Amino acid sequence: MVMTLMNNHVVIMAGGVGSRFWPMSTPQMPKQFIDILGCGRTLLQLTMDRFQGICPPENIWVVTSAIYADVVKEQLPDVLPDHILLEPCRRNTAPCIAYVSWKIKAKNPRANIVVTPSERICPGYQFGYEIYGRF
């Protein structure tokens, strides 16, 4: 099976509410939107950086709460506005993945999807195409 980059999609889950990394992380500015490492990039931006080359920018999706829509647009200006999916309420991981998978399937029934949380710290790691090609 030959995969093309056009079939690859990356979903970044960015719905956390800032309860686990208090006081640095707050409900108004959860950890995924903060430059915790002091490197000039937020955890959300570093997550996006790790997946460069896996898919075209138009195949990046972010699922977040409606209250974080503006900060996602500001921090990830290359993500298409209709690829920032706003959850009306928090329902955890499975409904998030089901929702975005349904949206992606409507656009590309042959899509390969990678789902990742937005707040993981993976220093020096970039998700390589050679690894993705195994899925």
C-alpha positions in Angstrom: 0.0 0.0 0.0 1.5 3.3 -1.1 0.6 6.3 1.1 0.7 9.8 -0.1 1.1 12.9 2.0 -2.2 14.2 0.8 -4.0 11.3 2.6 -2.1 12.0 5.9 -3.9 14.0 8.6 -2.6 15.1 12.0 -5.1 15.9 14.8 -3.9 17.9 17.8 -6.1 17.6 20.8 -5.9 21.0 22.7 -8.9 20.9 25.0 -7.2 20.8 28.4 -8.4 23.4 30.9 -5.2 24.1 32.9 -5.9 22.2 36.1 -2.8 20.0 36.4 0.0 22.5 36.1 -1.3 25.3 38.3 -0.3 28.0 39.0 1.5 28.4 35.7 -1.4 26.9 33.8 -4.9 28.3 34.4 -8.3 27.9 32.9 -7.8 31.2 31.0 -4.4 30.0 29.6 -3.8 26.2 29.9 -0.4 24.7 29.6 -0.7 23.9 25.9 -0.8 27.6 25.1 2.2 28.5 27.3 6.0 28.6 26.5 6.8 26.4 29.4 10.3 25.5 28.2 11.3 29.1 27.6 12.2 28.3 24.0 9.9 30.9 22.3 7.4 28.2 21.3 4.3 27.0 23.2 3.6 23.3 23.7 0.9 23.6 21.0 3.4 25.1 18.6 6.0 22.5 19.5 3.5 19.7 18.8 2.8 21.2 15.4 6.5 21.4 14.7 7.1 17.7 15.5 4.7 16.7 12.7 6.1 18.9 9.9 6.6 16.8 6.8 4.0 14.2 7.7 1.2 16.0 5.9 0.5 19.2 4.1 -0.5 22.2 6.4 -4.1 22.0 5.1 -4.4 18.5 6.7 -3.7 19.7 10.3 -6.7 19.7 12.6 -7.0 21.1 16.1 -9.8 20.1 18.5 -10.3 22.5 21.3 -12.8 24.3 23.4 -14.7 27.3 22.0 -13.1 29.6 24.6 -9.6 28.8 23.1 -10.4 29.3 19.4 -8.7 32.7 19.2 -5.5 31.6 20.9 -5.3 28.5 18.6 -5.7 30.8 15.5 -3.0 33.1 16.9 -0.5 30.4 17.7 -1.1 28.2 14.6 -2.0 30.7 11.8 -1.3 28.1 9.1 -4.2 25.8 10.3 -7.3 26.4 8.2 -10.1 28.0 10.2 -12.5 25.2 9.4 -9.9 22.7 10.8 -10.1 24.2 14.2 -13.0 22.2 15.6 -14.7 23.7 18.7 -16.2 21.3 21.2 -19.3 22.8 22.8 -18.4 21.0 26.0 -15.6 18.7 27.3 -16.3 15.0 26.6 -12.7 13.6 26.8 -10.6 11.8 24.3 -12.9 9.2 22.6 -15.7 11.6 21.5 -13.0 14.1 20.3 -11.4 11.5 18.1 -14.7 10.3 16.8 -15.8 13.8 15.9 -12.7 14.8 14.1 -12.4 11.4 12.3 -16.0 11.9 11.0 -15.0 15.3 9.7 -11.9 14.0 8.0 -13.6 11.0 6.5 -16.2 13.3 4.9 -13.3 15.1 3.1 -11.1 12.1 2.5 -12.3 8.5 3.0 -8.8 7.2 2.4 -7.3 9.4 5.2 -4.5 8.1 7.5 -4.9 9.9 10.8 -2.5 10.5 13.6 -4.0 11.9 16.9 -1.7 13.6 19.4 -2.2 15.5 22.6 -1.0 19.1 22.5 0.8 19.3 25.8 3.4 16.6 25.6 7.1 17.6 25.9 9.3 15.6 23.5 12.7 17.4 23.4 14.6 16.7 20.2 12.0 14.4 18.7 10.4 14.9 15.3 7.8 12.4 14.2 9.5 10.9 11.1 7.8 9.7 7.9 9.7 6.5 8.1 7.9 5.7 11.4 4.5 6.9 10.1 4.9 4.7 7.0 4.6 1.7 9.2 1.0 2.4 10.2 
